[in-house]
Amino acid sequence: MSTLTPSVEFRQINEEEAGQRLDNFLLRILKGVPKSRIYRAISKGEVRINKKRADASSRIKAGDLIRIPPIRVAQRPIVSLKPHLAELLADCILYEDNALIVLNKPSGFAVHGGSGLSLGIIEALRLLYPNEKNLELVHRLDKDTSGCLMVAKKRSMLRFLHQALREGHIEKKYWALLIGRWPAHQTVIDAPLQKNILSSGERMVRIDMEGKSAQTLFHVEQYFAEQTLASITLLTGRTHQIRVHAAHQGHPVAGDDKYGDKNANLILRQHGLKRLFLHAAQLVIPTLTDEKITIQAPLDEKLSELLTRLP
């Protein structure tokens, strides 16, 4: 079931909304509208900035007047946050101030919800913080990756952190268990990455000289009989970067069912590993006062216990 907005809406952009792309702005305020409908409205000139046609990539500024046409918005079912999930999220918060939340995302939770009634981290946080109207993910983690995840409370913080990410001013450190013995001398992997969508719809990433530049720093922390525990620093932030670079070197991340070693994963399941062993362990974040905040997320108990059992 859907409803039609009653008439053309004119919306003036405030300081918090300024700086984002037109398409992202519309996707945020017209929740429930298919992306294709929004892009069609932009391309047909139904959406305008200050009475002028605009591209989807146009950046909106404070004071801009946005024309939003009558458009069907799907009525979304009312979803409540179950008490156990609310408690879990609250326990996962590592840092919070008036503009930023950093939480230790559990493995198995998607950052965005899927179809139906499923909730992702961001949807659940919006229910947990009903008075925060501008909660947005600063970046993403794969569903099976755990660890530090940044969520902005204000558009100004989102813009600031996006710029910091683009300029390489945010340090990201991961822990990963790699299959085999990673060479001690091998540190920086520099191999461009290209996204691929398979006929099944599955998203894959591969090494491709035509892809985007990607650099990952690997440092050996501990050797086991058939695995290597490594600390990893992202020098760029590409989709599946660590997983693809590790697999490309012949030492995939343990528990990786997309790029990994199936036989090695089966053996590790016998030791209790039932997830991807990739954890966003630390963030070093700049602030508006030029100071830096260091936030660390401890490994969950199951991963820590696994390390004590490996020969």
C-alpha angles and dihedrals in degrees: 000000000000140000130219119230103243099234146343110306125212115202126186116215117237129204093267092054096044122108101036128113117265093240093050091049092052093045089054098048098036097055112177095031114116114248090235091059092051094049090046091053091052095047092048091052094246088127115059138179113216089344092305131110114255140190124245089248094054113125114231120223134206108276095025115138112223121201111213115189126220103280137172113253118195113237106239121213116251108259123193127200110246114231094242092053092047089052092047092052093047090052090050096059110113099174137008137174134154093287108026143045123192117188136180098243112214118232113258096038118110116219089226126040123244131219124316118013099332115131127213125203094268095048091048092049091051089056091046090050104037093165094055102086098177104052109148136164112253092200138344140251124200115258093252095043117093131200144056114018123174122216120182121217094194134044090229091058091045091054092045094051094043088055091047090052092049091050095045096245096131115078116214121192124185137187118219136172107221127201113247130359112317109213110255092221095052109094119143119045111198110186127137118239131217126193117230130190113207123215087257089060093250115142116231131176124209141178108267129162087218091056132093121290113265131179127181127183115214122193123183113233102170139356123221126186094272105003142055126219108215137182110219132198121199112223089179130020112232128155111275089353099151094042095050096043091049093048091046089059091051094254107097123187113272113256094019106145094182105048101007143102109271096199093048090048091053090054092049091050086064087059090051103265106141099157143046110289096223121117131178095224105174144017127191106197128188119226134212088258092057092251122124130231119209115204123184129194116201121225113261117255096256093056092044091050092049090058090055091053099048115102 
